[in-house]
Amino acid sequence: MRTLLFLIQKEFLQILRNKTILIMMTILPIFQLIVLSNAATNEVKEVKIILLDHDLSEISRNLTRKITASDHFKLTGSLFSKKQALEKMQANEADIILEIPNRFEKEFIRGEKPAIQMLVNAINGQQATVGSGYLRNIISTYSQDILSEVHWVPQSNHSSISISTRYWYNPLLKYTDFMVPGILAELTALLTIVLTAMNVVREREIGTIEQINVTPIKKWQFIMGKLIPFLCVGMFIMTVGLTVGKIIFHIPMAGSLILLFVYAFVNIIAVLGFGLLISNFADTQQQAIFVAFFFILIFILMSGLFTPIESMPTWAQHLTKVNPLAHFIAVSRKVLMKGSGFVDLTSEFAYTLILAIVFNVSAIWSYKKQE
């Protein structure tokens, strides 16, 4: 135990003396969390739209005003020629062309269903889907408002179904509430993997590890001496990230923070074991960084951070079970947004605990100590 405490003390001293690690612990998480949480968003704003209003009626003009009043759309032209509008889209000056036909107002008031054509530039599929959805919602809401005003229109010609929607866990549909917990988990895992992998290899490069190898220090003591200090670093990064998320982004904290930190403790042990495992097979820091980022990229893409795991192929969904980042993101969102308890997280805890044991035992077993 005395030997282990000595190794932990040595590691903490090295961390405090290393300005790069201190920056990665403090400034880098704050900067990345602020930048990524604002950049990584599915919200669509200022979609370029061209209007072809062939009716020029009061209803069509009011509809145009409704659309242009929205932050989601930017009117780039009101034309009368469909050919000119398509040329604008070809020149990337329009994302959506909305064509309102002749007799639109008359058909609408008579209870008929006038057709409005929407031409969407679908090169960016996500923008096309979300932007056209926003536009449909504006048109639908406006048509309902007109129907309520034109009370003399026979009700039998129109739908009488009223849909009441209530959004649970994210009532304001704030994308930052969804993204910040995920990005926080991703940053914590990424930084701890990289820092651990680089630290061991750096000692190998400067020869410090050779001095340790000739001592009676056991392999498990060496690995634990590396793991415990960086476990504290990971928990510190997690604390800083949560504080920034609450102060700047006002993320909800519906569940138990103690439960979240307990899970983070287990998950960080797992990713640290993975980082130590990488370091055992790398001779230089460049090799360690390359291998670490190779796996980190896979972890991020298959974590559910940007795309739902349920939308992935079946084989990919099975692979996410051995992805500690996927479990970390899921737990962060469930605890902070839904207020989930331990019973709801037993699956994530079980998988992460197994990964922590496998990675760290493998790291101890694969560490080659020169006797």
DAJOQUI-V680621 format. One record per run of one state. SS is the DSSP state (A for helix, B for strand, O for the rest). FROM is the first residue (numbers start at 1). TO is the last residue. If there is no record, write none. Layout:
BEGIN
SS FROM TO
SS FROM TO
END
This chain:
BEGIN
O 1 1
A 2 17
O 18 18
A 19 25
O 26 26
A 27 39
O 40 46
B 47 53
O 54 57
A 58 68
O 69 72
B 73 79
O 80 81
A 82 90
O 91 95
B 96 100
O 101 103
A 104 109
O 110 115
B 116 120
O 121 124
A 125 149
O 150 154
A 155 157
O 158 174
A 175 206
O 207 207
A 208 213
O 214 218
A 219 249
O 250 256
A 257 279
O 280 284
A 285 301
O 302 308
A 309 311
O 312 313
A 314 322
O 323 323
A 324 338
O 339 341
A 342 366
O 367 371
END
